[in-house]
Amino acid sequence: MDHEGVSSEWAAMWQPMDSFIMNSIGQDCEGNPIIDHIFGCMLECFKNEACVGFSRKKAIGYWDLDECWLKTNIELNKIPNDPTWYTVFFNPKF
């Protein structure tokens, strides 16, 4: 285990994509946003059975605490090449 019980193999199953998923009703998980570092966001999403990924600011480092917006869908309201935000999704087939 590498950090707070997160193995590097499990962390590698989270895939970043250069798209922002806009906040919208029916697409955001309840309790948004959460404030954590990227691995905390991964864990919170994984624990939420409705969550398939989360959006986060590009300028924030992995260990910086900031907003993560948990998403129930990463296909709707997708803005490719957003200059400020990106989305991370869980891909267990990686």
C-alpha positions as CSV (number, residue, x, y, z in Angstrom):
1,M,0.0,0.0,0.0
2,D,1.3,3.4,-1.0
3,H,-0.8,6.0,0.7
4,E,-3.7,5.7,3.1
5,G,-4.3,2.2,2.0
6,V,-4.3,3.1,-1.7
7,S,-2.1,0.7,-3.8
8,S,-0.3,2.0,-6.9
9,E,-2.2,-0.7,-8.9
10,W,-5.6,0.5,-7.7
11,A,-4.6,4.1,-8.2
12,A,-3.6,3.3,-11.8
13,M,-7.2,2.2,-12.6
14,W,-8.2,5.9,-12.3
15,Q,-7.8,7.5,-15.8
16,P,-7.7,11.2,-16.3
17,M,-9.3,12.7,-19.4
18,D,-8.9,16.3,-20.7
19,S,-12.6,17.0,-20.4
20,F,-14.7,18.9,-17.9
21,I,-18.0,17.5,-16.9
22,M,-20.2,20.5,-16.1
23,N,-22.2,20.5,-12.9
24,S,-25.8,19.6,-13.4
25,I,-28.8,18.2,-11.6
26,G,-28.9,14.4,-12.0
27,Q,-25.2,14.2,-12.9
28,D,-23.5,15.3,-9.7
29,C,-23.4,13.0,-6.6
30,E,-25.0,14.2,-3.4
31,G,-22.7,16.0,-1.0
32,N,-20.7,17.8,-3.6
33,P,-18.2,19.2,-3.6
34,I,-15.8,17.2,-1.3
35,I,-12.5,18.8,-0.3
36,D,-9.6,16.5,-0.4
37,H,-6.4,15.6,-2.2
38,I,-6.7,13.4,-5.4
39,F,-6.4,10.1,-3.6
40,G,-9.0,11.1,-1.1
41,C,-11.3,12.0,-4.0
42,M,-10.7,8.6,-5.5
43,L,-11.6,6.9,-2.3
44,E,-14.7,9.0,-1.8
45,C,-15.9,8.2,-5.3
46,F,-15.1,4.5,-5.0
47,K,-17.2,4.3,-1.7
48,N,-20.2,6.0,-3.4
49,E,-21.9,3.4,-5.6
50,A,-23.4,6.1,-7.9
51,C,-20.0,7.7,-8.6
52,V,-18.1,6.9,-11.8
53,G,-15.6,9.8,-11.7
54,F,-14.9,13.3,-10.5
55,S,-13.9,16.7,-11.9
56,R,-11.0,18.7,-10.4
57,K,-9.0,21.8,-11.2
58,K,-5.9,21.3,-13.4
59,A,-3.8,23.7,-11.4
60,I,-4.1,21.8,-8.2
61,G,-1.4,19.3,-7.2
62,Y,-2.1,15.7,-6.2
63,W,-1.5,16.4,-2.5
64,D,-3.3,19.8,-2.4
65,L,-6.7,20.0,-0.8
66,D,-9.3,21.3,-3.1
67,E,-12.8,20.7,-4.6
68,C,-13.7,17.4,-6.2
69,W,-17.1,17.2,-7.9
70,L,-18.2,13.5,-7.8
71,K,-20.1,12.5,-11.0
72,T,-22.7,9.9,-11.7
73,N,-22.1,10.2,-15.5
74,I,-19.0,11.3,-17.4
75,E,-20.6,11.3,-20.9
76,L,-23.2,14.2,-20.5
77,N,-22.2,17.9,-20.5
78,K,-18.6,17.1,-21.5
79,I,-16.4,20.0,-22.5
80,P,-13.3,18.8,-24.2
81,N,-9.9,20.5,-23.6
82,D,-11.2,22.7,-20.8
83,P,-8.4,25.0,-19.7
84,T,-9.2,24.9,-16.0
85,W,-10.8,21.5,-15.2
86,Y,-10.3,17.8,-16.0
87,T,-12.1,14.6,-15.1
88,V,-10.9,11.4,-13.6
89,F,-12.8,8.2,-14.0
90,F,-12.5,4.7,-12.7
91,N,-11.5,2.1,-15.3
92,P,-11.1,-1.3,-13.7
93,K,-10.1,-2.9,-17.0
94,F,-6.8,-0.9,-17.1
